[in-house]
Amino acid sequence: MTRLYANSGSPFEAQFGFSRAVREGNRIIVAGTGPIEDDGSTTPGDGAAQAERCFALIVKAIKELGGTATDVVRTRMFLTDIGQQEAIGAVHAKFFAEARPAATMVGVANLCRPEWVVEIEAEAVVRA
């Protein structure tokens, strides 16, 4: 089986040696995904707006590798403001209520950019 990659075009992928997502067999792993717009700026707004962007980028990468949102089996959400957990959780449900993945949400001190409220990882298993 050939390893497949989905790249977002971020200059950090080449600089740091990573891909947005990797598919090996029927498994897709999506790297930590921050709320980044196509122009490289941070998605404006609160945690819910930023989570919406993160999940959209995650689902896009999964689709590029032949999966769908219903194939997601695990998510990890890192929040700098744990007080926004309910709003971010509601966005998670919007994208993954049908899949109902195992999910982790933790509070952290910092993310890569000070204005980020959330960064999210995901894993999917594509069903035959």
C-alpha positions in Angstrom: 0.0 0.0 0.0 1.3 3.4 -0.9 1.3 6.1 1.7 -0.8 9.1 0.6 -0.5 12.7 1.8 -2.7 15.7 1.9 -1.0 19.1 2.2 -2.6 22.4 2.9 0.1 24.6 1.2 1.4 25.9 4.5 5.1 26.8 4.2 5.6 25.2 7.6 4.9 21.7 6.1 8.1 21.7 4.2 10.0 23.7 6.8 9.0 21.4 9.7 8.7 18.2 7.6 5.1 17.3 8.1 1.8 16.9 6.1 -1.7 18.1 7.0 -2.8 14.4 6.8 -1.4 11.0 6.0 -3.2 7.9 4.8 -1.7 4.5 5.3 -4.1 1.7 4.3 -7.5 2.5 5.5 -6.3 4.8 8.3 -6.1 8.6 8.0 -4.2 10.7 10.6 -4.8 14.5 10.5 -2.1 16.7 12.2 -2.9 19.4 14.7 -5.0 21.8 12.7 -5.2 25.5 13.7 -7.7 28.1 12.6 -5.8 29.3 9.5 -7.4 31.0 6.6 -6.2 30.5 3.0 -4.2 33.7 3.2 -2.3 32.5 6.3 -4.2 34.7 8.7 -6.0 33.4 11.8 -9.7 32.9 11.6 -11.3 35.8 13.5 -13.8 35.3 16.3 -14.3 33.1 19.3 -13.5 29.4 19.9 -16.6 28.3 18.0 -15.7 30.3 14.9 -12.1 29.0 15.1 -13.3 25.4 15.7 -15.6 25.6 12.6 -12.5 26.5 10.5 -10.4 23.7 12.0 -13.0 21.1 11.4 -13.6 22.3 7.9 -9.9 21.9 7.1 -9.8 18.5 8.8 -12.8 17.2 6.8 -11.3 18.6 3.6 -8.0 16.7 4.2 -9.9 13.5 5.0 -11.9 13.8 1.8 -8.8 14.4 -0.3 -7.5 11.1 1.0 -10.8 9.2 0.2 -12.6 9.4 3.5 -15.6 11.3 4.9 -16.6 12.9 8.2 -18.4 9.7 9.1 -15.1 7.8 9.0 -13.7 9.9 11.9 -13.0 7.7 15.0 -11.0 10.1 17.2 -10.6 13.8 17.8 -8.4 15.7 20.1 -9.2 19.4 20.9 -6.7 21.6 22.6 -8.2 24.8 24.1 -6.5 27.8 25.6 -9.8 29.0 27.1 -11.5 25.9 28.6 -14.5 28.2 29.3 -15.3 27.9 25.6 -15.7 24.1 25.8 -19.5 24.0 25.3 -19.4 26.2 22.2 -16.5 24.2 20.7 -18.2 21.0 21.6 -21.4 22.1 19.8 -19.3 22.7 16.6 -17.8 19.3 17.1 -21.3 17.8 17.2 -22.2 19.7 14.0 -19.5 17.9 12.1 -19.3 14.5 13.8 -22.7 13.8 15.6 -23.2 10.9 13.1 -19.7 9.4 13.5 -19.6 9.9 17.3 -15.8 9.6 17.5 -13.9 9.1 20.7 -13.1 12.7 21.7 -10.7 14.5 24.0 -10.8 18.1 25.0 -8.1 19.5 27.2 -7.0 23.0 28.3 -3.5 24.1 27.4 -1.5 27.2 28.2 -0.5 28.1 24.7 -0.8 27.2 21.0 1.4 28.2 18.1 -0.2 31.6 17.7 -1.3 33.7 20.7 -4.7 34.5 19.1 -5.6 30.8 18.6 -8.2 29.5 21.0 -8.3 25.9 19.6 -6.2 23.4 17.7 -7.6 20.0 16.7 -6.3 16.6 15.6 -8.3 13.8 14.0 -8.1 10.2 13.0 -10.3 8.3 10.5 -10.7 4.7 9.5 -12.1 4.5 5.9 -14.6 1.6 5.6 -14.6 -0.6 2.5 
